[in-house]
Amino acid sequence: MSYKHTVLGGTFDRLHDGHISYLKTAFENADRVTIGLTTDKLHGDKEFGNIIQAYNLRREDLLKTIKARWPQVPVTILPIDDIFGPSITDSSIEAIVLTEITLKNGKKINAERIKRGLNELKIIKYPIISAQDDRMLGSSRIRRGEIDRQGKVYNQSFSRTLSLPENLRPELRKNLGTVIKGSEDDKDKVAVEVRKLLEKEKYTLSIAVGDIVSSTLEGAGFTFDMKVIDFKTQREFLPSFSGNERFDAENMAGTINEASAKLLEKEIEKIIKNKMETVIKINGEEDLLVLPVILLAPLDAIVFYGQRDVGVVMIKVTEKMKKQVAELIANFT
């Protein structure tokens, strides 16, 4: 059935396949659509709400998608600061698109419309779209760093232990992020430069992979949410290594061990939930674990690792960076 005027609302952060299906339900069942787009006022209780895209960017992405897919349907996008928006003031609206999760909001909207002497809205139920792991495809999971916009689940890259092929070694010698040049003898200089960069960055989590990079930045007063260390530098044990340390996981040189990757995922989840700091001690070599750290960390996390004879590399975890790392790991054997 087609309606003359349909309404729907949402945050539409990082427009994904679930959003496209949601919009399709509205635009293919209406002659005209109004969208209530949330402002910052409604993001306070959302996980990683501080990294939700700006209103203007979300609006721009919505309009671009709608124009490309449903150019014949007139659309109005309005800012909303509550669950109601235009749905309780516009008498021309006939229907509202809701999911099982938002049905309760639809009942509140209809109750308010009746109070105002308006007709009840017909409810169009939209089926929730699942990601690759059969869990909901949602923006909060994208911000958490668990999935991409098509619902691909990043942790499924580590269903087995992976080995670095020889032909990929030159690729991994390239720096993945911003380089702060300096040797181990220039620790103070490196630390000062990193602090300058961090003053300009807003980030969700901070993670260091490597003993020297950890100690260098901690010496400058920087505290990490997570450190991944193996008590070595250039494959030689550090003087501080006693031999009695208890390791959390094993990871052979040139590999990404499945168990190590799963441990990283588990500990990142704990940090997100409990805001706790953690140190993961690796028996073997931690170098390649920077890749699963990037792939499993939330968006806007900052990851540091050391590059031999170069200095410290600082990476801001973005969707683009995750895609780049996922493509690298797909070539492991």
C-alpha positions, 0 to 999 in steps of 0.5 A: 500500500502506498501513502501520500505522506510518510515519516521516519526518523533516526541518527543515520550515522555512517549511512550503512546497508541497514539504513538503505533498507530502512529508507527503501521501505519509506520511499517505495511506499510513499508519495512524499517523505519527511525525515527527522534527523537527530541533533547532538541533543539526542546523542548523549546516551549513545555509545561513542556518541561523541564521534557521531558524524556532524548533523550537516554531514549526515544530512548531506549523505542522506540527500545524496543517497536519496537523490541517487535512488529515489529522485522522483519522491519529494523529501524533507529533512528536519532536525529533531531534538526528541522522538516526536519531531514533525510526527506530532504536528503535521496533519498530512502525515499518514504513516510512520516507518518503525522497527521492533525496537522503535515500536514503543516510540510509535505508540507514544507518537500516536498517543500524542497525536490523539491528544492534539486531535490528529489522526493516528499514524499507520505503522509500517514495520521495517525488518532489522537487517543483520550483519555477517554474524547474524547480529543487527547491522547498526551504527553503534557497531560501526563506531565500536569498530566491529563491522563495516557499513555492509555488515562485514565482521572484522573479527572473522579475519582471525578464524585461524592463525595467519602467516605473513607471506614473504612477498608482503613483507615490503608492504608492511615496512611502509608506515601506516600512519603519521611518523614521528622520527627519532631513534631510541636515543631520542626518546625525549624528543619523540615524546615531545612531538607525540604529545604535540600531535595528541593535543590536536586529536580527540580519540576514543582509546589509546593503544601501544604495541611494543615495549619501547614505544610504550615506555617512551611515551609513558616516560613523557606522562602519557597513559595508555588504555592498552599496551601490547608488549613482549619484553623485547627490542629488535628480538633481544630481551630487554634488561628488565626481563626477569624470565619469570613473567607470566605471559597472556598469549603466544604469538610466533614471529611472522604470524597473527595467532588466532588466540592472540587476536581473540584475546585482543578483541576480548580485552578491547571489549573490557576496556570499552565497557569498564574503562579499565587499563590493561597490559597484554604480555606476548610470548614470542613477538608482538609486531604483527599484532598491530594489525588486529589491534587496528581492525578490532579497535573502535573508530577514532582510537589512536594506535602507536607502534615502533618502526625500526630505525625510523621512530614512532608511528601514530595511527588514527583508526578510521573506516578507511584504515580498517579497510586497508588493514583488512585487505592486507590481512586477506593476503596472509596465508 
